[in-house]
Amino acid sequence: MKAFLLAAGLGTRLQPITLTTPKCLVPICGKPLLYWWIQLFRKHNIDKVLINLHHLSTQVKGYIENNIEDIEFVFFDEKKLLGSAGTLRENKSFVSEEEDFFIIYADNLTDYNLSEFYSFHKKSGKDFSMALFTTDTPKTKGIVQLDDNNTVISFEEKPQYPKSNLANAGLYIAKPKILELIANDKLVDIGFDLLPQLVNRMSAWEHKGFLMDIGTIEHLKSAEKEWKTKIKV
């Protein structure tokens, strides 16, 4: 199965680490974050990945070319950042023949069961599915409300007045026709520009597994501590 792995961000909140190391190669328990994603892909039969690159891209390419043979990677260099949805728009051909595909933010660390998520998506019958987690800081996340059938009936990115604590986990499964909804603007974002169009048209799957955004120094330290218990280091 194919996946988009969105990894082009600058990682400014992780400076000074990201001044010399791209965010997806920041080490966690002695291995780059990308290593942990590869393990998850292998476990759940994701075998072809398009990764977008920008900041320190040669390091990411070098790591993949020197360490990964069983998963096919396609590199997409962005001289100017296009936004998460812009990357998808510019690479429609990558998934044009697929029935479904994953979209994944690379700056999370997770053990989510992607096979279980895929089964949920197929049973839902929807064109798009979003993975969720429960957050203590809903004003900083994309927040959803669900009906009794797990259909998203409202979505708001970083709301001033959150309607729930169910948050976007940065893991999606989509059908190719969803990409036609993305505007041709130069910079477009999944959370702000695509997901609001999918209210009442997408399902959402809440999982109780581990998921943490490693986007700040504090989160990175917490992830390191908690991940050690997961992998029994």
ROKOL-687905 format. One record per residue (C-alpha): residue in three letters; x, y, z; chain. Coordinates in nm, 2 decimals. Last residue first. Layout:
// residues N
{nuro->ALA	X->X	Y->Y	Z->Z	volo->A}
...
***
This chain:
// residues 233
{nuro->VAL	X->1.50	Y->-0.01	Z->2.64	volo->A}
{nuro->LYS	X->1.16	Y->-0.18	Z->2.67	volo->A}
{nuro->ILE	X->1.02	Y->-0.07	Z->2.33	volo->A}
{nuro->LYS	X->0.71	Y->0.09	Z->2.48	volo->A}
{nuro->THR	X->0.88	Y->0.19	Z->2.81	volo->A}
{nuro->LYS	X->1.16	Y->0.36	Z->2.63	volo->A}
{nuro->TRP	X->0.90	Y->0.54	Z->2.42	volo->A}
{nuro->GLU	X->0.77	Y->0.72	Z->2.73	volo->A}
{nuro->LYS	X->1.10	Y->0.88	Z->2.82	volo->A}
{nuro->GLU	X->1.20	Y->0.97	Z->2.47	volo->A}
{nuro->ALA	X->0.85	Y->1.11	Z->2.40	volo->A}
{nuro->SER	X->0.87	Y->1.33	Z->2.71	volo->A}
{nuro->LYS	X->1.20	Y->1.47	Z->2.61	volo->A}
{nuro->LEU	X->1.08	Y->1.53	Z->2.25	volo->A}
{nuro->HIS	X->0.76	Y->1.70	Z->2.38	volo->A}
{nuro->GLU	X->0.97	Y->1.94	Z->2.59	volo->A}
{nuro->ILE	X->1.21	Y->2.02	Z->2.31	volo->A}
{nuro->THR	X->0.91	Y->2.09	Z->2.08	volo->A}
{nuro->GLY	X->0.76	Y->1.92	Z->1.77	volo->A}
{nuro->ILE	X->0.78	Y->1.57	Z->1.90	volo->A}
{nuro->ASP	X->0.40	Y->1.52	Z->1.85	volo->A}
{nuro->MET	X->0.30	Y->1.22	Z->2.06	volo->A}
{nuro->LEU	X->0.09	Y->0.91	Z->1.99	volo->A}
{nuro->PHE	X->0.07	Y->0.59	Z->2.19	volo->A}
{nuro->GLY	X->-0.23	Y->0.37	Z->2.15	volo->A}
{nuro->LYS	X->-0.59	Y->0.43	Z->2.26	volo->A}
{nuro->HIS	X->-0.73	Y->0.47	Z->1.91	volo->A}
{nuro->GLU	X->-1.02	Y->0.69	Z->1.79	volo->A}
{nuro->TRP	X->-1.13	Y->0.65	Z->1.43	volo->A}
{nuro->ALA	X->-1.29	Y->0.93	Z->1.24	volo->A}
{nuro->SER	X->-1.52	Y->0.91	Z->0.94	volo->A}
{nuro->MET	X->-1.54	Y->1.16	Z->0.66	volo->A}
{nuro->ARG	X->-1.82	Y->1.32	Z->0.45	volo->A}
{nuro->ASN	X->-2.01	Y->1.51	Z->0.72	volo->A}
{nuro->VAL	X->-1.73	Y->1.76	Z->0.74	volo->A}
{nuro->LEU	X->-1.49	Y->1.70	Z->0.45	volo->A}
{nuro->GLN	X->-1.46	Y->2.06	Z->0.33	volo->A}
{nuro->PRO	X->-1.33	Y->2.16	Z->0.67	volo->A}
{nuro->LEU	X->-1.06	Y->1.89	Z->0.63	volo->A}
{nuro->LEU	X->-0.90	Y->2.05	Z->0.32	volo->A}
{nuro->ASP	X->-0.81	Y->2.41	Z->0.39	volo->A}
{nuro->PHE	X->-0.72	Y->2.46	Z->0.76	volo->A}
{nuro->GLY	X->-0.61	Y->2.11	Z->0.86	volo->A}
{nuro->ILE	X->-0.47	Y->1.99	Z->0.52	volo->A}
{nuro->ASP	X->-0.29	Y->2.32	Z->0.45	volo->A}
{nuro->VAL	X->-0.25	Y->2.51	Z->0.13	volo->A}
{nuro->LEU	X->0.03	Y->2.73	Z->0.00	volo->A}
{nuro->LYS	X->0.05	Y->2.81	Z->-0.37	volo->A}
{nuro->ASP	X->-0.32	Y->2.82	Z->-0.42	volo->A}
{nuro->ASN	X->-0.45	Y->2.56	Z->-0.66	volo->A}
{nuro->ALA	X->-0.72	Y->2.45	Z->-0.42	volo->A}
{nuro->ILE	X->-0.75	Y->2.09	Z->-0.29	volo->A}
{nuro->LEU	X->-1.08	Y->1.93	Z->-0.35	volo->A}
{nuro->GLU	X->-0.95	Y->1.72	Z->-0.64	volo->A}
{nuro->LEU	X->-0.73	Y->1.54	Z->-0.38	volo->A}
{nuro->ILE	X->-1.04	Y->1.37	Z->-0.24	volo->A}
{nuro->LYS	X->-1.08	Y->1.18	Z->-0.57	volo->A}
{nuro->PRO	X->-0.77	Y->0.97	Z->-0.48	volo->A}
{nuro->LYS	X->-0.94	Y->0.79	Z->-0.19	volo->A}
{nuro->ALA	X->-0.81	Y->0.87	Z->0.16	volo->A}
{nuro->ILE	X->-0.67	Y->0.73	Z->0.48	volo->A}
{nuro->TYR	X->-0.54	Y->0.98	Z->0.74	volo->A}
{nuro->LEU	X->-0.30	Y->1.01	Z->1.02	volo->A}
{nuro->GLY	X->-0.22	Y->1.35	Z->1.17	volo->A}
{nuro->ALA	X->-0.38	Y->1.26	Z->1.50	volo->A}
{nuro->ASN	X->-0.67	Y->1.51	Z->1.48	volo->A}
{nuro->ALA	X->-0.81	Y->1.57	Z->1.82	volo->A}
{nuro->LEU	X->-1.10	Y->1.46	Z->2.03	volo->A}
{nuro->ASN	X->-1.12	Y->1.70	Z->2.33	volo->A}
{nuro->SER	X->-1.46	Y->1.84	Z->2.24	volo->A}
{nuro->LYS	X->-1.64	Y->2.16	Z->2.13	volo->A}
{nuro->PRO	X->-1.33	Y->2.37	Z->2.16	volo->A}
{nuro->TYR	X->-1.38	Y->2.75	Z->2.21	volo->A}
{nuro->GLN	X->-1.08	Y->2.93	Z->2.06	volo->A}
{nuro->PRO	X->-1.04	Y->2.65	Z->1.81	volo->A}
{nuro->LYS	X->-0.70	Y->2.53	Z->1.69	volo->A}
{nuro->GLU	X->-0.84	Y->2.39	Z->1.36	volo->A}
{nuro->GLU	X->-1.21	Y->2.33	Z->1.37	volo->A}
{nuro->PHE	X->-1.40	Y->2.02	Z->1.26	volo->A}
{nuro->SER	X->-1.77	Y->1.94	Z->1.29	volo->A}
{nuro->ILE	X->-2.00	Y->1.65	Z->1.21	volo->A}
{nuro->VAL	X->-1.72	Y->1.39	Z->1.17	volo->A}
{nuro->THR	X->-1.89	Y->1.05	Z->1.11	volo->A}
{nuro->ASN	X->-1.83	Y->0.80	Z->1.38	volo->A}
{nuro->ASN	X->-2.17	Y->0.65	Z->1.34	volo->A}
{nuro->ASP	X->-2.31	Y->0.79	Z->1.66	volo->A}
{nuro->ASP	X->-2.21	Y->1.14	Z->1.55	volo->A}
{nuro->LEU	X->-1.87	Y->1.28	Z->1.60	volo->A}
{nuro->GLN	X->-1.72	Y->1.62	Z->1.70	volo->A}
{nuro->VAL	X->-1.37	Y->1.71	Z->1.59	volo->A}
{nuro->ILE	X->-1.08	Y->1.93	Z->1.71	volo->A}
{nuro->GLY	X->-0.77	Y->2.02	Z->1.52	volo->A}
{nuro->LYS	X->-0.52	Y->2.10	Z->1.80	volo->A}
{nuro->THR	X->-0.38	Y->2.38	Z->2.01	volo->A}
{nuro->LYS	X->-0.71	Y->2.49	Z->2.17	volo->A}
{nuro->PRO	X->-0.77	Y->2.12	Z->2.26	volo->A}
{nuro->THR	X->-0.49	Y->2.10	Z->2.51	volo->A}
{nuro->ASP	X->-0.56	Y->1.79	Z->2.72	volo->A}
{nuro->THR	X->-0.60	Y->1.58	Z->2.41	volo->A}
{nuro->THR	X->-0.78	Y->1.25	Z->2.32	volo->A}
{nuro->PHE	X->-0.66	Y->1.09	Z->2.00	volo->A}
{nuro->LEU	X->-0.80	Y->1.07	Z->1.65	volo->A}
{nuro->ALA	X->-0.73	Y->0.90	Z->1.32	volo->A}
{nuro->MET	X->-0.90	Y->1.05	Z->1.02	volo->A}
{nuro->SER	X->-1.09	Y->0.87	Z->0.74	volo->A}
{nuro->PHE	X->-1.17	Y->0.98	Z->0.39	volo->A}
{nuro->ASP	X->-1.38	Y->0.85	Z->0.10	volo->A}
{nuro->LYS	X->-1.64	Y->0.70	Z->0.34	volo->A}
{nuro->GLY	X->-1.76	Y->0.34	Z->0.33	volo->A}
{nuro->SER	X->-1.70	Y->0.31	Z->0.70	volo->A}
{nuro->LYS	X->-1.61	Y->-0.06	Z->0.68	volo->A}
{nuro->LYS	X->-1.31	Y->0.02	Z->0.46	volo->A}
{nuro->HIS	X->-1.19	Y->0.29	Z->0.69	volo->A}
{nuro->PHE	X->-1.22	Y->0.08	Z->1.00	volo->A}
{nuro->SER	X->-1.02	Y->-0.20	Z->0.83	volo->A}
{nuro->TYR	X->-0.75	Y->0.06	Z->0.74	volo->A}
{nuro->PHE	X->-0.73	Y->0.18	Z->1.10	volo->A}
{nuro->GLU	X->-0.69	Y->-0.17	Z->1.23	volo->A}
{nuro->SER	X->-0.40	Y->-0.22	Z->0.98	volo->A}
{nuro->LEU	X->-0.25	Y->0.11	Z->1.09	volo->A}
{nuro->ASN	X->-0.23	Y->0.00	Z->1.45	volo->A}
{nuro->TYR	X->-0.10	Y->0.31	Z->1.62	volo->A}
{nuro->ASP	X->0.25	Y->0.28	Z->1.76	volo->A}
{nuro->THR	X->0.33	Y->0.65	Z->1.74	volo->A}
{nuro->LEU	X->0.59	Y->0.92	Z->1.72	volo->A}
{nuro->ASN	X->0.46	Y->1.23	Z->1.53	volo->A}
{nuro->ASP	X->0.67	Y->1.46	Z->1.31	volo->A}
{nuro->ALA	X->0.62	Y->1.25	Z->1.00	volo->A}
{nuro->TYR	X->0.26	Y->1.36	Z->0.94	volo->A}
{nuro->ILE	X->0.10	Y->1.07	Z->0.75	volo->A}
{nuro->ILE	X->-0.14	Y->1.04	Z->0.45	volo->A}
{nuro->PHE	X->-0.23	Y->0.68	Z->0.38	volo->A}
{nuro->PHE	X->-0.37	Y->0.55	Z->0.05	volo->A}
{nuro->ASP	X->-0.70	Y->0.41	Z->-0.09	volo->A}
{nuro->GLU	X->-0.81	Y->0.25	Z->-0.42	volo->A}
{nuro->GLU	X->-0.48	Y->0.34	Z->-0.59	volo->A}
{nuro->GLU	X->-0.44	Y->0.42	Z->-0.96	volo->A}
{nuro->SER	X->-0.41	Y->0.80	Z->-0.91	volo->A}
{nuro->VAL	X->-0.18	Y->0.76	Z->-0.60	volo->A}
{nuro->PHE	X->0.15	Y->0.90	Z->-0.72	volo->A}
{nuro->SER	X->-0.03	Y->1.09	Z->-1.00	volo->A}
{nuro->LYS	X->-0.19	Y->1.32	Z->-0.75	volo->A}
{nuro->ASN	X->0.16	Y->1.45	Z->-0.65	volo->A}
{nuro->GLU	X->0.13	Y->1.83	Z->-0.67	volo->A}
{nuro->ARG	X->-0.21	Y->1.82	Z->-0.49	volo->A}
{nuro->LEU	X->-0.07	Y->1.61	Z->-0.20	volo->A}
{nuro->THR	X->0.22	Y->1.84	Z->-0.15	volo->A}
{nuro->GLY	X->-0.01	Y->2.14	Z->-0.16	volo->A}
{nuro->ALA	X->-0.22	Y->1.98	Z->0.11	volo->A}
{nuro->SER	X->0.07	Y->1.98	Z->0.36	volo->A}
{nuro->GLY	X->0.18	Y->2.33	Z->0.27	volo->A}
{nuro->LEU	X->0.37	Y->2.41	Z->-0.05	volo->A}
{nuro->LEU	X->0.71	Y->2.49	Z->0.09	volo->A}
{nuro->LYS	X->0.94	Y->2.65	Z->-0.16	volo->A}
{nuro->LYS	X->1.22	Y->2.45	Z->-0.31	volo->A}
{nuro->GLU	X->1.01	Y->2.15	Z->-0.24	volo->A}
{nuro->ASP	X->1.18	Y->1.82	Z->-0.32	volo->A}
{nuro->PHE	X->0.97	Y->1.51	Z->-0.37	volo->A}
{nuro->PHE	X->1.15	Y->1.19	Z->-0.31	volo->A}
{nuro->VAL	X->0.99	Y->0.86	Z->-0.39	volo->A}
{nuro->PHE	X->1.07	Y->0.58	Z->-0.15	volo->A}
{nuro->GLU	X->1.04	Y->0.20	Z->-0.22	volo->A}
{nuro->ILE	X->1.03	Y->0.00	Z->0.10	volo->A}
{nuro->ASP	X->1.25	Y->-0.32	Z->0.13	volo->A}
{nuro->GLU	X->1.59	Y->-0.15	Z->0.08	volo->A}
{nuro->ILE	X->1.62	Y->0.11	Z->0.36	volo->A}
{nuro->ASN	X->1.95	Y->0.21	Z->0.53	volo->A}
{nuro->ASN	X->2.18	Y->0.38	Z->0.29	volo->A}
{nuro->GLU	X->1.93	Y->0.53	Z->0.05	volo->A}
{nuro->ILE	X->1.70	Y->0.63	Z->0.33	volo->A}
{nuro->TYR	X->1.96	Y->0.80	Z->0.54	volo->A}
{nuro->GLY	X->2.12	Y->0.97	Z->0.24	volo->A}
{nuro->LYS	X->1.79	Y->1.11	Z->0.12	volo->A}
{nuro->VAL	X->1.71	Y->1.25	Z->0.47	volo->A}
{nuro->GLN	X->2.05	Y->1.41	Z->0.50	volo->A}
{nuro->THR	X->2.03	Y->1.55	Z->0.15	volo->A}
{nuro->SER	X->1.70	Y->1.72	Z->0.24	volo->A}
{nuro->LEU	X->1.84	Y->1.95	Z->0.50	volo->A}
{nuro->HIS	X->1.51	Y->2.15	Z->0.51	volo->A}
{nuro->HIS	X->1.29	Y->2.08	Z->0.21	volo->A}
{nuro->LEU	X->1.17	Y->1.72	Z->0.15	volo->A}
{nuro->ASN	X->0.84	Y->1.55	Z->0.07	volo->A}
{nuro->ILE	X->0.83	Y->1.17	Z->0.12	volo->A}
{nuro->LEU	X->0.64	Y->0.95	Z->-0.12	volo->A}
{nuro->VAL	X->0.62	Y->0.60	Z->0.03	volo->A}
{nuro->LYS	X->0.58	Y->0.25	Z->-0.13	volo->A}
{nuro->ASP	X->0.57	Y->-0.06	Z->0.08	volo->A}
{nuro->ILE	X->0.31	Y->0.00	Z->0.35	volo->A}
{nuro->ASN	X->0.25	Y->-0.36	Z->0.47	volo->A}
{nuro->HIS	X->0.14	Y->-0.29	Z->0.83	volo->A}
{nuro->LYS	X->0.45	Y->-0.41	Z->1.02	volo->A}
{nuro->ARG	X->0.69	Y->-0.28	Z->0.76	volo->A}
{nuro->PHE	X->0.53	Y->0.07	Z->0.77	volo->A}
{nuro->LEU	X->0.55	Y->0.07	Z->1.15	volo->A}
{nuro->GLN	X->0.92	Y->-0.02	Z->1.15	volo->A}
{nuro->ILE	X->0.98	Y->0.25	Z->0.88	volo->A}
{nuro->TRP	X->0.81	Y->0.51	Z->1.10	volo->A}
{nuro->TRP	X->1.04	Y->0.42	Z->1.39	volo->A}
{nuro->TYR	X->1.34	Y->0.47	Z->1.17	volo->A}
{nuro->LEU	X->1.21	Y->0.81	Z->1.06	volo->A}
{nuro->LEU	X->1.23	Y->0.93	Z->1.42	volo->A}
{nuro->PRO	X->1.60	Y->0.86	Z->1.40	volo->A}
{nuro->LYS	X->1.73	Y->0.59	Z->1.64	volo->A}
{nuro->GLY	X->1.91	Y->0.62	Z->1.98	volo->A}
{nuro->CYS	X->1.60	Y->0.62	Z->2.19	volo->A}
{nuro->ILE	X->1.46	Y->0.90	Z->1.98	volo->A}
{nuro->PRO	X->1.69	Y->1.07	Z->1.74	volo->A}
{nuro->VAL	X->1.59	Y->1.37	Z->1.53	volo->A}
{nuro->LEU	X->1.59	Y->1.24	Z->1.17	volo->A}
{nuro->CYS	X->1.24	Y->1.34	Z->1.08	volo->A}
{nuro->LYS	X->1.31	Y->1.69	Z->1.21	volo->A}
{nuro->PRO	X->1.61	Y->1.75	Z->0.99	volo->A}
{nuro->THR	X->1.94	Y->1.77	Z->1.18	volo->A}
{nuro->THR	X->2.18	Y->2.07	Z->1.18	volo->A}
{nuro->LEU	X->1.97	Y->2.37	Z->1.28	volo->A}
{nuro->THR	X->1.71	Y->2.11	Z->1.38	volo->A}
{nuro->ILE	X->1.87	Y->2.05	Z->1.72	volo->A}
{nuro->PRO	X->1.90	Y->2.43	Z->1.80	volo->A}
{nuro->GLN	X->1.60	Y->2.45	Z->1.75	volo->A}
{nuro->LEU	X->1.31	Y->2.21	Z->1.80	volo->A}
{nuro->ARG	X->1.04	Y->2.48	Z->1.77	volo->A}
{nuro->THR	X->1.18	Y->2.57	Z->1.42	volo->A}
{nuro->GLY	X->1.12	Y->2.22	Z->1.29	volo->A}
{nuro->LEU	X->1.16	Y->2.33	Z->0.93	volo->A}
{nuro->GLY	X->0.89	Y->2.11	Z->0.79	volo->A}
{nuro->ALA	X->0.94	Y->1.89	Z->0.48	volo->A}
{nuro->ALA	X->0.84	Y->1.56	Z->0.64	volo->A}
{nuro->LEU	X->0.50	Y->1.47	Z->0.51	volo->A}
{nuro->LEU	X->0.49	Y->1.09	Z->0.45	volo->A}
{nuro->PHE	X->0.25	Y->1.01	Z->0.17	volo->A}
{nuro->ALA	X->0.16	Y->0.65	Z->0.17	volo->A}
{nuro->LYS	X->0.11	Y->0.36	Z->-0.06	volo->A}
{nuro->MET	X->0.00	Y->0.00	Z->0.00	volo->A}
***
